[in-house]
């Protein structure tokens, strides 16, 4: 792109930032870029052996998605099927997962993994033997060694001592518990059924079994929630001295149950976020991003200190099962995305029915051009408290970040970021606007694809 075109585009983006800052601080939660709604069918499909041939494969992230959940919370837009799976469905899913893993492992050839995560849905919806088989897929077929950092998401209603003991024996060191709230009225507003007794018992079990890292997820901005109720949840979470706490602002998205009751509650969410941020910092937690807070004792002596370094901006991800995404340098791929019960059921059935050979190809995704590779790096760096390492960007892309994306200077002008000798980092005001700044930095191409996506 010519310099004049870059500057003109930057001016348009600065004007757009001013407009967005006058609106809601909660535009979109950006946990990946490009978003899955920018993915499209790939024609022709790309052989995985070709796709991964020139990629670094010494520090990959393995993610396995379990698309089953005991309930579907009112805010949830993940690919997950609510309620008890149909007869034979879990067996069919695990059979397909094993077929996919063998095909992917053959395509990767020489590869090693630095991280493992199992999410969903709710992985602990699986029975004990089924969970054991899933870990066999991760560790014995894919080669994700038990010694690397491994995380499994659990829910209080589906976790048992036996399941947690199995996870610990198999090397899992991090358990993430989606509590969301310890206040029953707030859980009702989220349309989430959860027994307080089961919640506390699940957290006690995680501690009794000695997992090095406990993460607790909490949600703020729930209808009827105030500072007093928010403090109840924070107090209860802190009782268990979790190594990590994630604070999620409530979003109401299309096709979710709460999407029918949308209202404006920006001031409430900001007040609750600031209150929790200050409380957690006050008891020693380090803020890693707008959402993540980490205890000072987190990670001490754990697997992450010995495992290969994983950089989300650069290293690849291998996703298995419907709902998972895989990242290479030039192409991100996944299964198609759906939210409605009918779409989710159809996608799970389609996954189970896939042939062995079809798993050797990427047939749905997005190719990243040079601009989007740089934008991805900037977004994934800037939304962390440590910010964008300008020298690292220069080494990786052989160009200057503020020349490629001159609109970044507007963040400094607006007091949303500060620039040091070789780092650009968000200020507290900028972190509060993470869910504006991330979407603002989308390329026009990616945003256009997302806007044209037909949600189902």
ABEGO torsion letter per residue (X at the ends): XBAAAAAAAAAAAAAAAAAAAABBABABBBABOBBAAABBBBOBBBBAAAAAAABBAABBBBBBBBABBABBBAABABBBBBEBBBBGAAAAAAAAAAAAAAAAAAAAEBBBBABBBBBOEBAAABBAAAAAAAAAAAAAAAGBBAABBBBBBBBAAABBAAAAAAAAAAGBABBBBBAGBABAAAAAAAGBBBBAAAAAAAAAAAAAAGBABBBBBBBBGBBGBBAAAAAAAAAAAAAAGBABBBBBBBBBBBGBAAAAABBBAAAAAAAAAAAAAAAAAAAGBBBABAABBBBAABGBGBAAAABBBBBAAABBBBBBEBGBBBBBAABBBBBBBBABAAAAAAAAAAAAABBAAAAABBABEBBBBAAAAAAAAAAAAAABAAEBBAAAAAAAAGBBAAAABAAAAAAAAAGABBBBAABBBBBAAAAAAAAAAAAAABBAAAAAAAAABBBX
